[in-house]
Amino acid sequence: MPSALAVWVLVLVAIAVLVLVALWGFRSARERGWRRRPAAAAAAGGSPERRPERTGTSLGDADRLAAEERWSEALHALLLQAIRVLSAGSPVTLRPSYTSRELLRLVPLSGEAQQAFAGLVRAVELSLFGGAQVGPDEYRENRERFQILGGGAR
């Protein structure tokens, strides 16, 4: 007959295994999309997860910042507007928490548009996080990238 200590150890191990299995199951369900779908969220009064909500910048804001020679801020505003343009037409559900790099990987784009978006993301990363100097040439180059993404008419 097992001792009382052995029984308690087995009970604690069994509880630990059950907790780990429950956590694994919850995580797996969440990764498979176990949450309200965009249509269900909209019907319930929420907003769909389709468009990432970023700060209130627009293409006009980017051009205004560039006219004020605030180049790094102008590039960032350009990227935010590009994200809006891309997510408006994306068949993929996009979350507001996605980074530019995640969007680059997730949003299906043609080869030229993919390169344009990657270049814009890289330029913003280098200026905001890398401290690289930005001027009118870099802004103009990235404004052209924005045009390639289909943002010219918006």
C-alpha positions, 0 to 999 in steps of 0.5 A, spaced: 500 500 500 502 506 497 504 511 503 500 518 504 506 522 501 506 518 495 499 519 494 499 526 495 505 527 490 501 523 485 495 528 486 499 534 485 502 531 479 496 529 476 493 537 477 499 540 474 498 535 468 491 537 468 493 545 468 498 544 463 493 541 458 488 546 459 493 551 458 495 548 452 488 547 449 486 554 450 492 557 447 491 552 441 484 554 440 486 562 441 491 561 435 486 557 431 482 563 431 477 562 437 474 569 438 469 573 435 469 573 427 469 580 424 462 580 422 460 577 429 463 583 432 460 588 427 453 585 428 454 586 436 456 593 435 464 592 435 468 594 429 471 589 425 479 587 426 480 589 418 483 596 419 488 597 424 487 603 427 493 608 427 494 615 429 490 620 425 495 622 420 493 622 412 497 623 406 496 631 407 499 630 413 505 627 410 506 632 405 505 638 410 510 635 415 515 634 409 513 642 407 515 643 414 522 639 413 520 635 418 522 629 414 522 623 419 515 625 421 513 625 414 516 618 412 512 616 418 505 619 416 506 616 409 507 609 412 501 610 416 497 612 410 500 606 406 498 601 412 491 604 411 491 603 404 493 596 404 489 594 409 482 597 406 483 592 400 486 586 404 483 580 404 487 578 410 484 580 417 489 585 420 489 587 427 491 594 430 497 591 434 501 588 428 507 591 426 509 594 420 514 588 419 508 583 420 504 587 415 509 586 410 509 579 411 501 578 412 498 582 406 499 579 399 502 584 395 505 584 387 512 583 387 513 591 385 508 593 391 511 588 396 518 591 394 515 598 395 512 597 402 518 594 404 522 600 402 518 604 406 518 600 412 525 600 412 526 607 411 521 609 417 525 604 421 532 607 419 529 614 421 525 613 427 529 607 430 536 608 427 537 615 427 538 616 420 538 622 417 532 624 412 531 629 407 527 631 401 530 626 397 528 620 401 521 623 402 520 623 395 523 616 394 518 614 399 512 618 396 513 614 390 513 608 393 507 610 396 504 611 389 506 604 387 502 601 393 496 605 390 495 610 394 496 616 389 488 616 388 487 617 396 
